[in-house]
Amino acid sequence: MQRKVNIIFLVFLWAVAMAATAHSAEWRWNGYFGANYEDSTKANANGSFDTFVLSVITNVKIDENLRLLAQVDWEHAPYFEVASDKTLVKRSSGELTLSNAYGEYTVADYLKIKAGKFFTPVGLQNLIFYALPTYPYLKIPRESVYRKGSTAQTDATFFQRYAQGVWLAGDIPVALLSYDVYVSNGKSDTDHADDNTTKGVGGRLQVNLTLGEVMVKPTASYYNDKYIETSRIKEQGTIIPGIDVTAGDMVVRGEYANSAIKNDSAAGTKKFSAYYAEAYYTIAEKYTPYLRYEWWEPNKDVVDDEETETTVGVSYHIIPWVAQVKAQVRFHDYEKETTTNQAYNIYGIGLALGF
């Protein structure tokens, strides 16, 4: 099997080389790397090293208006071994995802047309999910607005994390506006095949204000989709207002997500919400202390089910916003503790590199 893999890889390299010589396209490569160690006070939890992600990005400029962008993410150092019955063996682990693969045609600054697969332009941080050296914390706010599960329908709780479809984007400086809007297959079990006649739609609108040396960016994101889960046709609608303020070396941002899923269960519509607020300040281009608070309400019709998490940490810049060592503590609390929901802390340290 290893021989087959090697042959396929060599054929792939040959095809890339032939494509490069067939057209004078300009190729650029860059990416991100992150490795963490985290230890939790949860019962029976063990401290673990995790090669969180190796993200490799290819940007191909075909001509002045046309480009191809692709991003492959190896998460948790993937290892795949196939058994004789063609199933993955127990020791297989990690994830391998083609997160971005789209063509982009620029009509002008006010209109870029993109088609393929992409991280959805929803919220302030979904597009930088793996861009670890560009922020000081180990991960983006994944206990609130950017919560994720393990199924196609919950890979992003409040919206669709990835999409296959068409994405329009642009900047309108005279109006101080930036916009993104997309149409996709929605939350189907098979990403490239829609399981119903309704398309997923989403996007965001951002105002770009400059007040002296302060940049203020209010945003509003939207998502709506109808999909099938557990034989039920569900419809989800989400709005996410947010704001990002940068004043010199100080950054403050926050977002609030409010969502409803119609026909979620026999009980009818499920409503849930979350928010986060975070701030960090870079000192002498070397140290960035940061603070984040997250709140999560999983069901507005259920009492005493809220969760909160406070993250405190500091990042040391080996190279400013290119190479960092990060250390943090997360304090997770429940509105009402039970035998299964007990408050816990997670201590983490990580290395983030850009290249």
Buried (B, 14 or more C-beta within 10 A) or exposed (E): EEEEEEEEEEEEEEEEEEEEEEEEBEEEEEBBBBBBBBBBEEEEEEEEEBBBBBBBBBBBBBEEEEBBBBBBBBBEBBEEEEEEEEEEEEEEEBEEBEBBBBBBBBEEEBBBBBBBBBBBBBBBBBBEBBBBBEBBBBBBBBBBBBBEEEEBBEBBBBBBBBBBBBBBBBBEEEEEBBBBBBBBBBBBEEBEEBBBEBBBBBBBBBBBEEEEEEBBBBBEBBBBBBBBBEEEEBBBBBBBBBBBBBBEEEBBBBBBBBBBBBBBEEEEBBEBBBBBBBBBBBEEEEEBBBBBBBBBBBBBEEEEBBBBBBBBBBBEBEEEBEBBEBBBEBBBBBEEEEEEBEEBBBBBBBBBBBE
